[in-house]
Amino acid sequence: MKGYEYHKPQTVKEAIDLMEGLENAKYIAGGTDVMVLIRQKKLAPARLISLRNIGDLNYMETEGGLRIGSAVTYNTIAKNDFVQRRYSALADAVKKVGSLQIRNVATMGGNICNAAPSADTACPLLVLDASVIIAGKTGEREMSLDDFFLGPNKVALEKGEILKGFTMPAFGENTGSAYFKHTRRQAMDLPMLGVAARVTIDIGGSEVGCKDAFCTVDSISNILKRLEDENLVCEDVRIAMGVVAPRPIRARKAEEALKGKVISEKLFEEIGEIAASESQPRDSIRGEAWYRRDMVKVLTKRAILKAVDRVIRPDDTIWPDRLW
Amino acid sequence: MKKEITFTLNNEKVIVEVDPKWTLLYLLREVFEMTGTKEGCGYGECGACTVIIDGQAVNSCLYPVMEAEGRQIVTIEGLMTKEGDLDPLQKAFVDEGAVQCGFCIPGMIMSSKALLDEKEKPTEDEIKECIEGNLCRCTGYVKIVDAIKTVADRR
């Protein structure tokens, strides 16, 4: 193996300056992708610039929204109670990446910058309206995550620029979100399909929730049936799908079809159909296109149902998960 | 080009010359000759190389050796007491018959050690989650989970 030099800058500026002056250099964060690629000889950098020791990339603030630095590890995010409650889709995703050993070092910034179509955190971040903060030679800029993805393994980063972190707006109690990852085994598997949904329900000031004795054990389908005459309107919705296109995408037609409607399980089924028609999956080693398209229907419905469930039953009994 | 790094290995401060291209696993096995930590896949899939860094289970095969600087690293060799007694976790693995071919066991023990250090009474789900990144190709998971559970129950 050809060797490389290893740099450990302490600030973002130092890292960018280093990158500027060096040839064939590569940024490395958790290293769970870069180290594997080097070993597979798909990557032969002359220098690695570590982002692991930069304090400015390692922040997590929860006031008035959610701001996460790009070098925060998955496990740190997964353990955060606030993220679990208010940004559940993101918590769903970070808990299911790789294995515990991977989650202890892998970072969300690395996942996004790799821009694999299967990136686990991409769908949740898309539905949570995340924007990215990019630090470069001349200063910082902010752009929406949707614009940040250009294609498979391509993001809108100029040479030397560093993805500094993510910003998400604050969501109220009437918003729930969920992420479903379809895999053959639970750990250490890339998704053959990933679907995330965020639903904001118009509760018009009144208290929505399941109040009878069965509410902790009953399925969300039954609860929705009982709440039918309350006419819960879907105020805002986001649906994002992974692995069904060259990059993680939003299912905009499906979102349009759900927005402003009274929620019911039957409607969610139709939304699933629309989302499936928007997806363009292909055959691959992990699954065939027809199967993936079929599963988009199933998972879209489930993701919306679970997001609604998390609004109606925000109490502790739904952590950890019911059977889904 | 070699560089000098300092870190704590199994409660002892060590100063060692390393090549930046090494992984932590290479340093442990080839320089310190601590061959308890195994190399399985080398891609972070199997968990045989698990060590505890600053209290967290990490795949040492993906860990650039330069990042070890200043950290607290514990390997399977560090679990034994000075008198040569096994750690309660190791004893439980022996007593429960959790070891078959044995190749995955150092990784299994380090993963579960990190969990037991963090949580007093982990649930069965938490135990299974902590070894989800450790493959046992003798497929003896049931007894491994049992062994970890007995240690947790005895507390």
Interface residues (C-beta under 8 A of the other chain):
Chain A: M1 K2 G3 Y4 E5 Y6 K8 I28 G31 T32 M35 V36 R39 Q40 L48 S50 R52 N75 G98 S99 L100 Q101 I102 N104 V105 Q186 A187 M188 P320
Chain B: M1 K3 D19 P20 K21 T23 G42 Y43 G44 E45 G47 T50 Q56 A57 V58 N59 C61 L62 Y63 P64 M66 E67 E69 S111 D125 E129 C130 E132 G133 N134
